[in-house]
């Protein structure tokens, strides 16, 4: 049986919308079985999508969906390359209907679009399940929504039943790759080693250009050629679950043992037990070897039976968040920025806890308490941007913070400019583990009139 190639079209929501084109072209030129995945979810992304869906039930899916898929949809359909993506976010069916409209506008025949659901536990029934398993300190918090991480088997089933596009909500990132591999090779749900190998291949693909030199690049230390045109990754999967990692042809970037090792270890808490809904992957004896230019082989991954539970992300109403920024430049700029911060603290009193940063002086390494900011000795920076942020249950308090930052334009200190303020609704997040039999995935297909 021919190996299947799985390419990555995106590694997160907001990724480059022109990345998928070279990947699809490479898969077409390669010939043979292929699929392309779009990994576009994170906890923060899903929280924002749930808020958007609450405001407008027709929304809550990936806002860049049209820009991502329109340029490649016809080519993928024409060459039999299925598209699998968690771009459904909080509204997979809404995303599927959008893709159906897009296909009509492109003059394509009606597509077979599979929709994998069952992850969203935001209704009363889902809340009742979640409440049994969350930590006690969250028991009285106002529930907003919850999503459980589903696995690959319903994706595989959709593909076996002819899906040209599979839209999911919250599935585990590697499962987007495991699904087409299961469909192609006919692996069972207990082929642990093969599933584990495909899981780690999916883990290599899930962050897009991280494995092809993008996040790896560090000039003078880890140089990457033509990183402005970095190509996105492709894994050539074998029947035993091993794979060769490469990238889109005629693109910049780099695939070598260093980039692959960095990504293999990314977000892995235990190399001997990487937990996913499909399998527990063990990379403690895996081998990574360069087998050609921009070609690295990953083999020796072992698998163990999947967990009995599924992870759920649970979102609670978290009040409101607001922040404001203003710039100071020239002689004594840092002292003026610090004075502005003291003015804001004094005028806001004890209404809200504030985080204060001096961008370019102390921001990344600061903390929310403000102690670090106060402890850093004043310097002589001549180019400083002050940022003040806070959260509160009452949006009116957040509005006041924004007004106070804006007032610094003329209320002093001298020379402030470029003020910017924002406010948004906030969700707080926790996680819990739910027995998988309580939250089964569901597959359906878009019905055509």
N, C-alpha and C positions, 0 to 999 in steps of 0.2 A: 504494500500500500504506500502511496506517495506521502511524503511528509507534508504537514500543513504549516503554512506560514501565517503568523498572527502579527499584525502591525498595530502600532499605537498612533491614534490621531490626535489625542489630547491627554494631558496628565493632570489637569485640574480645571475647575470652572474659571474662565478668564484666560486660558492658555491661548497661544497663537492660532488664529483661525486659518492660516495658510499652511499649517504644518502637515495636515492630512494629505494634501494633494501629492507631494513627492512620494509619500508612503504608498498610496494607492497606485501610482504609476509604477513604482518598483514591484509591487505585487502582481500587477498586470504583466509586466515584462518577464518576471520570473516564471509565470504560468503555474498551473497546478492549483491544488486546494489552498484557499486563503480566507482570512477574515480580518476585519479591522475593528479595534475597540476604542471607545471613548470613555476614559475614566475622568469624571467631572464632579466628584462628590467628596466633601470632607464634612466633619461635624459642623463647622461654622457655616459652610455652604448650605447644608441641609436646614440649619436653623433659620437662615434668611429665607430659604425657599418656603418653609412652613409659614413664616410671617406673611410672605407675599400671597400664598394661597388663602390664608385667612382673610386677607383684604379683598382678594378677587379669586373665587374658586376656579376660574378658567386658567389661572396662572400657577406659578410654583414649580415650573420646569426650567431647564437651562435657558437663560435669556439669549445666549449666543447660538442657540440650536440652528437657526436658519443660516447664519454665517458659516458655521462649521460643516453642515451637511450639504447645502445647496451646490457647492462647487464639485462635490464628489459623488453625489447620489446616483446620477445617471450612469457614470462609469462603473460604479460598484454593481448596479443592477445588471448592466450589459455584460459584465464579465463574471457574474456569479460570486461576488465577494460580499458576504453578509456583513452587516454593520451591527455591532453590539455596543450599547452604551447605557450607563446609569444617568444619562442626561434627563431622565424622567423626574429625578429628584423627588419632590413632594407630590408630583402630579404626573405619573407615568402615562396615564391615558390621555391627558392633555397634550403631552409631547408626541404621542403616537398620532393623534389627530392632526397636529401641526405638520408632521412628516407626510401624512396622507395628502394634505392640502398642497404641500410643497411638490410632491410627486405629480399631482394633477397639473400644477402650474408649469412643470418641466415637460409636460406631454408624455409622461410615463404611464404605462398600464397600471391598474390598481395593484398596489404592493401587498404582499402578505406580511403583516406587521404583528409580531408577537409582543404581548405586554405581560411582564412578570410583576405581580403585586403580592400582597401579604405582609410586606415589611412595615406598613404604616399602622401604628396602634393608637392613632390620635382620637378615635371615637370613644364613646363611653365603655364599650366592651373592651377595647384595648387598654384604656386607662385602668379598668378593674384588674386586668392581668398584671399590668406594670406595678400597680400599688402593692401587690403581694411580694414583689422581689426587690424593690428599691430600699436603700438604707433608711433607717428610722428618722434621721434628721430632715429628710425630704417629704415625710408623710403628709405634712400640712401645707406644703407649698402649692400654689395654684398651678395645676397641670396645664401645659400648653399642647404638647404633642410628643410622640415617641416613634422611633423607627428601629426595627431589628435588622441585623445583618443576615441576609439570606445567602444561599450558596449557588452553585452552578447548575444543578440538575434540571431546573425548569428552563434555563437558558438552552441547555443541550436538547431538551425535549422540543422546544420551539424550533430549533434549527433542523432537527430530524423531521419535523412536520412541515418543513418548507419555508420557514420564516426568512425573509430577505433582510428584515430589520428586527432587532429585538431591543425593546425599550424596558429598562428596569428602574426601580427606585433604589433603595439602599441594599445593594448586595455587597459582599466583601470585594474589595478591589481586584484581587487575583482571580476571583470567580469569573470575571468577564473573559479571561483567557482560558480558564479551565473548561468553560461551557463548550466552545467550538471544538476543543480537543476531544472531549467526551463524545460529542456528536460524530466527529470524524472517525475516531478509532474504535468507538463502541465500548469504551471502558465501562466497567460496572462501578457502582457506588462504593465498592470495597477494594478496588485496585489501588491500594494505598500508595505504593511507590510511584506509579504513573501519575496519580492525582497530585502527589507532593511535588513531583518534578514540574508539572504544569503550573502548580501554584507558585513556585518560585520563578518560573518564566513570567507569569502574570505579575509577580512582584517586581520583576525587572522592567516590565512595560508600564506599570501603573503610574509612574511619575514622569512619563514622557522623556524629555531631553536630559533628565538627571543621569541616565545611564549612557548617554551619548556625548557627554562632555560638558553639558550646560552648567549644571550645578557643581561640577567637578572643577571647572576652570578657575585658576588662581595664577595670574600672570607672573612669570619669572619662576614659579614653583611648579605649577602643573599647567603647562601651556596647551591650548587646544586650537587647532587650525580652523580658521573661518568660522568662529563661534557665532558671529552675527547671523549666519545661515545654517545653524546647527540642524542636522537631520534628526528625525524622530526614529525610535527603535523598531526593529522587526525581530521576532524570534521564529526560527525554523524548528518546529517541534517534531521529535521522533516518537515512535510508538511506545518506547519505554519511558517517556517523560523527560528524557534529556533534551537539550536544545542548543542551538547556536544563536547567539545574539549578534545582530548586525544593525544596519541602519539604512535609511532611504538613500538610493543612489544619487550621485552628483550633488551631494549636500556637504556642508561643513560638519565639524564635530569630530568625535573620536570614540571608538569602542575598543578598549583594551582591558587587560586583566584588572587594572586599577579602577577603572570606571565601574566595571561589573562588581568587583568586590565591595566597593563603597555602597552600591545600590542593594546588593544582596543583604548587607548587614543593616540597611536603613530601617529603622522602626521595628527591628526584631528584638524582642525582649529576652528570648531564650533560643539560641541557635539550634538546640536539640528539640525544641517544642514550640514551633511557630503555629499558633492556634488559628484555624480558619473554620468556617462552617462545613467545608468539604473534607478536611483532613488535618492532621497534625503533622506538619512538615519538619524534617530533621536534616539540617545542613551541616551537622558537626563533622561529617566525613565527605562532604561534597568536594568536587574537583573543578577548578576553573583554569582553562588553558587557552592560550592564543593559538588559533588554527589558521590564521590568514589575516590580511589587512582588514581591520574593522570587523573581525570575526572572532568571537570568543565562545568556547564550548563550556556549558555547565552540565555536569553529570554527577552521579553518586548521591543524589538527594533521596532520602528515605522517607517513607510515610507510615503513620500510625493511625489507628481508628479515630474518627472525627469526634469532637466533644459532644456531650449529651445536651449541652445548652447552647443557646445563641446569644450573642451580645446585643443589648439594646441601648441606644442613646435616647435619653429622656430629657425633654426640654420643659422648663418651668418659666412662668412669667417672671422676668427679672427687672421690671421697671424700665427706666429710660437712661440713655447714655448721651452726653453732650461733650463736645470739646471745642477748643478754639486755639488758633495760632496767630502770632504776630511777629514780625521781624524787626531786628535792630542791627544797625551796621555803623561802622566808623569807630572813631576813638571812644573808649569807655562803653562800647556796645554791651558787653557782658554785664557790667554793673547796672546798666539801664534795664536790661532784661530781667535781672534778679529783682530789681526794685518793682518792676511790673508784676512779677510773681507774688511779691509780698503784698502789693495793693490788692490783688485778686483774693488772696487768702484772707486779708483783713475784712474786705467788703462782703465776702461770702460767709464770714463768721463760721459757725458750726453747722450751717445748713446742709453741707454735703462734704464727703471725704474727697479731697482733690489729689490728683497726681500731677506733678509739675516736672517738665523736662526742658532742658536747654539742648535743642537739637544741634549737634556738632560739638557739644561740651559734655553733657551727660544726659543720655536718653536710653540707649539700648541696655546699658548696665544699671540703670536706675531701678527703683521699686515703687510700688503704689503707696507706700507709707509716707514718702517724702523725706525720710531720714537720710537716705543716700544723697539726695539733692542738697540738703542743708550741710552735709558733711564734706562735700567736695569744695576745696578752697577756691575762692574766686580767682579767675585768670584774666587774661587780657585779650580774649577773642574779639575780633572786630567784625564778625559775621555770625550772628546768633539768631535762631528762631525759637521763640518761647511757645511751648505747648502746654495747655492746662486742660485736664479732662476730669470728669466726675460722673457718678451714677446716682440716681435717686428714683424713688417710687413715684414722685410727683413730677410730671413733665414741666410744670411751671417753674420749679427750682432749676431744672436744666436750662430753661429759657433764660432765667436770670444770669446764669453763668455765661451764656453766649452774649448777652447784652453787656456784661461787665468787660468781656474781652474786646468787644467792638468799641466800647467807650474809650479804650486805651489810645485810640487814634489821636484824640485831642486832650483827653483828661490826664495824659502823662503816664510815664515819663517821656522825655523828648525823643523825637525821631522814629517812632514806631510806624510801621506800614505793612501793607499786604495782609491785613487781617482776614481770617477765614473761620467760620463757625459751622458746626453741623450738630444735628440731633437725630437719634433713631431709637426705636423700640429695642429692647434687649431681652434675650432669653438666657437663662442659666442652664447648665448642662450637668448631668451625671450619667453614669452607666450602671447597668445591672445585667444579670444573666438569667435567661428564661428557658425552661425546658422546650426543646425544639418542637415537640409534638403539639404544643399550645399555639404555635405561630407558623403554620405551614405556608409555604409559598403557593401562589396561584398563577396559572398560565391561562391567558385568553388571547383571542385574535381580534383585530379590528374588523368589524363587520362592514361590508360595503353595501351601499344601497342598490 
